[in-house]
Amino acid sequence: MMNCQQATKLISESQERSLSLPEKMSLKVHVMMCSGCKNFSLQVPFLSKAMKAQRQLGRRRSQEISAGL
């Protein structure tokens, strides 16, 4: 049985790589039983998108500063 530490690690890793079928199945079973990990799994995609957007904004701002805008 997967614990919360293993589940949150896989949830995070799923943003960077495809999980194997056994990983997906174990994670799905855990998330069905654990409301904390379920909530985490719903928040991670949002946080990932927000971080990517922030990085893009930072790059754009750096380019503007370099260009003297």
C-alpha positions as a printed NumPy array, in Angstrom:
array([[  0.   ,   0.   ,   0.   ],
       [  1.297,   3.433,  -0.963],
       [  1.743,   6.071,   1.742],
       [  1.157,   9.819,   1.43 ],
       [  4.848,  10.629,   0.993],
       [  5.111,   8.231,  -1.948],
       [  1.839,   9.507,  -3.406],
       [  2.802,  13.184,  -3.277],
       [  6.164,  12.359,  -4.84 ],
       [  4.449,  10.581,  -7.737],
       [  1.908,  13.379,  -8.122],
       [  4.751,  15.875,  -8.425],
       [  6.739,  13.659, -10.782],
       [  3.694,  13.217, -13.008],
       [  4.096,  16.868, -14.015],
       [  7.513,  16.076, -15.502],
       [  7.174,  12.511, -16.775],
       [  4.631,   9.852, -17.632],
       [  3.97 ,   7.458, -14.804],
       [  4.126,   3.72 , -15.392],
       [  0.909,   1.737, -15.289],
       [  1.679,   0.258, -11.833],
       [  2.477,   3.75 , -10.523],
       [ -0.772,   5.131, -11.945],
       [ -2.832,   2.308, -10.491],
       [ -1.269,   2.527,  -7.013],
       [ -1.632,   6.306,  -7.024],
       [ -5.252,   6.135,  -8.143],
       [ -6.138,   3.709,  -5.327],
       [ -4.361,   5.877,  -2.75 ],
       [ -5.979,   9.113,  -3.958],
       [ -9.423,   7.484,  -3.852],
       [ -8.91 ,   6.768,  -0.139],
       [ -6.944,   9.852,   0.955],
       [ -8.624,  13.254,   0.798],
       [ -5.36 ,  15.098,   1.529],
       [ -3.568,  13.548,  -1.423],
       [ -6.639,  14.018,  -3.597],
       [ -6.619,  17.745,  -2.793],
       [ -2.879,  17.889,  -3.462],
       [ -3.364,  16.152,  -6.822],
       [ -5.931,  18.788,  -7.791],
       [ -3.685,  21.692,  -6.771],
       [ -0.413,  20.578,  -8.384],
       [ -1.432,  21.197, -12.028],
       [ -2.595,  24.709, -11.119],
       [  0.64 ,  25.442,  -9.248],
       [  2.707,  24.077, -12.126],
       [  0.94 ,  26.358, -14.625],
       [  1.306,  29.348, -12.314],
       [  5.037,  28.733, -11.915],
       [  5.526,  28.443, -15.696],
       [  3.626,  31.686, -16.23 ],
       [  5.737,  33.42 , -13.57 ],
       [  8.964,  32.26 , -15.243],
       [  7.741,  33.551, -18.61 ],
       [  6.861,  36.905, -17.061],
       [ 10.3  ,  37.112, -15.468],
       [ 12.026,  36.355, -18.766],
       [  9.925,  38.923, -20.578],
       [ 10.644,  41.552, -17.935],
       [ 14.397,  40.82 , -18.122],
       [ 14.304,  41.261, -21.887],
       [ 12.461,  44.583, -21.498],
       [ 15.016,  45.816, -18.986],
       [ 17.892,  44.761, -21.241],
       [ 16.269,  46.539, -24.172],
       [ 15.804,  49.699, -22.065],
       [ 12.027,  49.621, -22.21 ]])
